[in-house]
Amino acid sequence: MIISEKNRREISKYLFQEGVCFAKKDYNLAKHPEIDVPNLQVIKLMQSFKSKEYVRETFAWMHYYWYLTNDGIEFLRNYLNLPSEIVPATLKKQAKPAGRPLGGGDRPRGPPRFDGERKFGGDRDGYRGGPRGPPGEFGGDKSGAPADYRPSFGGAGRPGFGRGAGGFGAGPATSEQ
């Protein structure tokens, strides 16, 4: 596609300045939202740059996104006659916003700390219940089941495969206690 030199320079200048470019996949759009050129010319020039590996392309939600590569930076620097000190916005370091200083202050950082017992298990360990002992010991009796405990699995000596009390035509289950 034939693109006028003026439009080619406008697109290239915008791409170098920002380091990225986007375009909606609408070939009939009269004008690109950021650059004063037809959207089709932006798409076709970026397609050309992609074939020369000057940009990397991503497509999502009916929009093209192009990211300038190092070869593309060198090419555009030569094409636009720019000195090597000028770099795209994506390569410039962002100045950190002046916020509150870290640490210090009169408010403690992080979640509130509790000393002693918790009434309502506000922690993940809350469901374990029972008395809490010193660190490393959870307290409570760890001796196991009582000596006279006899679990019963299934009924009437039939294999139940762990699925309940029998199937079709099964009689009443008897317990062996």
Order of alpha helices (4+ residues) and beta strands (2+ residues): alpha-beta-alpha-beta-beta-alpha
